[in-house]
Amino acid sequence: MMKLDYLPRTKIKMIHIDNSYSFGVDSIILADFAKMKKGKTALDIGAGTGVLSFLTNELYGLKKVYSVEIQKDKADLLRQNIDLNQVNNIEVINEDLNKIDFEPNSLDYIITNPPYYKLGHNIANAHPEFLISRQEKYLKLEEIFDFASKCLTDRGRLYMIHKPERMVELFSKSKSLIPKRIRFVHSRPTEKPQFILIEYIKNANEGIKIEDPLVIYDNNHYSPEMKKISGQS
């Protein structure tokens, strides 16, 4: 059964199918963290049904967005969402990232909410959609860095949300992409961070800015900042 979800701070409608993954707070947080300039070109790795593609396009007024999604069912649903919202500057690429022959030094921004866990390192899920989304079956962290190092312009930016447990790899395997801004995301003030947000800049000088943590919940309700991010205030 299909239903419609609405993306925060936009008028974008998203088709959602029951028993299929829709979108979580991590994508909403990442889109807000990823500060982009109007009229630029971006690529969304692991686009799913298009949440990050639509959010960044709407929030930042991008010229062009490429949405890369390996799963055909999700890519087809992404195309339906494009038609539903009558958007003409988002292009779907239904392919494995490693098989895309993309022009080097051509992208201003790349954004990704990738699989957080190595294959077999998280609770197994028999449903292929959830397995591919959560574990690195078809998309490894190193492959994201390889693609971004090749295809971003000089001083182009990669925005990513990931798990703090993999922070060593997130910093040590990034090649020409230098971490320049990070922010930890906590569910509650007294809990350890649940996510880490990272802005990488290609061929940047060393030096990193650590932003104040983002806390999602305050007394079991969204915190004031999270309300603003999610369009509730």
C-alpha positions in Angstrom: 0.0 0.0 0.0 1.3 3.4 -1.0 1.1 6.6 1.1 2.6 10.1 1.0 5.2 11.5 3.3 6.2 15.2 3.3 9.8 16.3 3.6 10.5 18.8 6.4 10.8 22.5 5.4 9.7 21.8 1.8 6.5 21.1 -0.2 8.0 17.9 -1.5 5.8 14.8 -1.4 7.4 11.4 -1.2 5.7 8.1 -2.1 6.2 5.5 0.7 5.3 1.8 0.4 4.3 -0.1 3.5 6.9 -2.5 4.8 9.6 -0.6 2.9 12.2 1.7 4.4 11.1 5.4 4.2 13.6 7.8 5.7 15.0 8.6 9.2 16.2 11.5 11.2 19.8 10.9 10.0 19.0 12.1 6.5 17.1 15.2 7.8 20.1 16.1 10.0 22.6 15.5 7.2 20.7 17.7 4.7 20.8 20.6 7.2 24.5 20.1 8.0 25.4 20.1 4.3 25.7 23.8 3.5 25.7 24.2 -0.3 25.7 27.3 -2.6 23.0 28.1 -5.0 23.4 27.0 -8.6 25.9 24.3 -8.0 26.0 20.6 -8.9 25.7 17.7 -6.5 25.6 14.0 -6.4 23.7 11.8 -3.9 25.4 8.4 -3.3 22.9 5.7 -2.3 20.0 8.0 -3.0 17.2 5.5 -2.1 13.9 7.1 -3.0 15.5 10.6 -3.1 15.2 12.1 0.3 18.7 13.8 0.3 18.4 14.6 -3.4 15.1 16.5 -2.9 16.1 18.1 0.4 19.4 19.5 -0.8 17.9 20.6 -4.1 15.1 22.5 -2.3 17.0 23.9 0.6 20.0 25.2 -1.5 18.6 25.9 -5.0 21.0 23.6 -6.8 21.5 23.6 -10.6 21.7 19.8 -11.0 21.5 16.7 -8.8 22.6 13.3 -9.8 20.9 10.5 -7.7 22.9 7.2 -7.7 20.9 4.2 -6.5 21.8 0.6 -7.1 18.4 -1.0 -6.2 16.0 -0.9 -9.2 12.8 -0.7 -7.1 14.1 2.3 -5.2 15.3 4.0 -8.3 11.9 3.5 -10.0 10.2 5.0 -6.9 12.7 7.9 -7.0 11.6 8.5 -10.6 8.0 8.5 -9.5 8.7 11.0 -6.8 10.4 13.2 -9.4 7.3 13.1 -11.6 5.0 13.6 -8.7 6.8 16.8 -7.7 7.5 17.9 -11.3 11.2 18.4 -10.7 13.3 18.6 -13.8 16.9 18.9 -12.5 17.3 15.6 -10.6 18.7 12.8 -12.7 18.5 9.1 -11.6 21.4 6.8 -12.2 20.4 3.2 -11.4 23.8 1.7 -11.2 26.6 0.5 -9.0 28.7 3.5 -8.0 31.9 1.6 -9.0 30.5 1.1 -12.6 29.7 4.8 -13.2 32.0 6.5 -15.7 31.6 10.0 -14.3 33.6 13.0 -15.5 36.5 13.8 -13.2 36.6 17.1 -11.3 33.0 17.8 -12.3 31.0 17.9 -9.0 30.8 20.7 -6.5 29.2 18.5 -3.8 28.7 14.9 -2.9 26.4 13.8 -0.1 25.8 10.4 1.3 24.1 8.5 4.1 25.9 5.2 3.4 25.6 1.8 4.9 27.0 2.1 8.4 28.2 -1.4 9.0 30.7 -3.8 7.4 29.1 -6.9 5.9 28.2 -9.3 8.7 29.0 -6.8 11.5 25.4 -5.8 12.3 22.2 -7.8 12.9 21.5 -9.7 9.7 18.3 -8.9 7.9 16.8 -11.4 5.4 15.2 -8.6 3.4 17.7 -7.6 0.7 16.5 -3.9 0.7 17.4 -3.5 4.4 20.6 -5.5 4.2 21.9 -3.4 1.3 20.9 -0.1 3.1 22.6 -1.1 6.4 25.6 -3.2 5.5 28.4 -2.7 3.0 27.4 -5.4 0.6 27.6 -3.2 -2.6 29.1 0.1 -1.3 32.2 0.3 0.9 33.5 3.4 2.6 36.7 3.3 0.6 34.7 3.3 -2.7 33.0 6.5 -1.7 36.3 8.1 -1.0 37.7 6.9 -4.3 34.8 8.2 -6.3 34.7 11.6 -4.4 38.5 12.0 -4.8 38.2 11.6 -8.5 34.9 13.4 -9.3 34.9 16.4 -7.0 36.3 19.7 -8.1 39.3 21.1 -6.3 38.0 22.3 -2.9 34.7 20.4 -3.7 32.9 19.0 -0.6 31.8 15.6 0.5 29.1 15.5 3.2 28.6 12.3 5.2 26.8 11.0 8.2 28.1 7.8 9.8 28.7 6.0 13.1 31.3 7.3 15.6 32.6 3.8 16.0 34.1 4.0 12.5 35.8 7.3 13.1 39.3 6.0 12.6 38.5 4.8 9.1 36.5 7.9 8.4 39.6 9.9 8.9 42.4 7.6 7.8 40.9 6.4 4.5 39.7 9.7 3.0 42.7 10.2 0.6 42.6 13.7 -0.8 39.5 14.6 1.1 40.4 16.4 4.3 38.0 16.4 7.2 37.3 20.1 7.9 34.1 20.2 10.0 32.6 17.6 12.3 29.6 17.5 14.6 28.5 14.7 16.9 24.8 13.9 17.2 23.4 12.6 20.5 19.9 11.2 21.1 19.9 12.7 24.6 22.5 14.9 26.5 23.6 12.1 28.8 24.0 9.5 26.1 27.0 8.8 23.9 26.9 10.1 20.3 24.8 8.1 17.9 26.1 9.7 14.7 28.9 11.8 13.4 28.5 14.4 10.7 31.6 15.2 8.6 32.4 17.8 5.9 35.4 16.9 3.8 37.1 19.3 1.4 39.2 18.0 -1.5 42.8 19.1 -1.3 42.2 21.5 1.6 44.8 22.5 4.2 44.8 20.7 7.5 42.8 22.0 10.4 39.4 21.0 11.6 36.4 22.7 13.3 34.5 20.7 15.9 31.0 22.1 16.2 28.8 22.0 19.3 26.9 18.7 19.6 23.4 18.3 18.2 21.0 16.8 20.7 17.9 15.3 19.2 15.6 14.9 22.2 14.9 17.0 25.3 12.6 15.3 27.8 11.3 12.9 25.2 10.5 15.7 22.8 12.5 17.2 20.0 15.0 19.7 21.2 14.6 23.3 20.1 17.3 23.0 17.5 15.9 19.7 16.2 12.4 21.3 15.9 14.0 23.9 13.7 15.8 21.4 11.6 12.7 19.3 11.1 10.5 22.4 10.3 8.4 22.3 13.5 9.3 25.8 14.7 
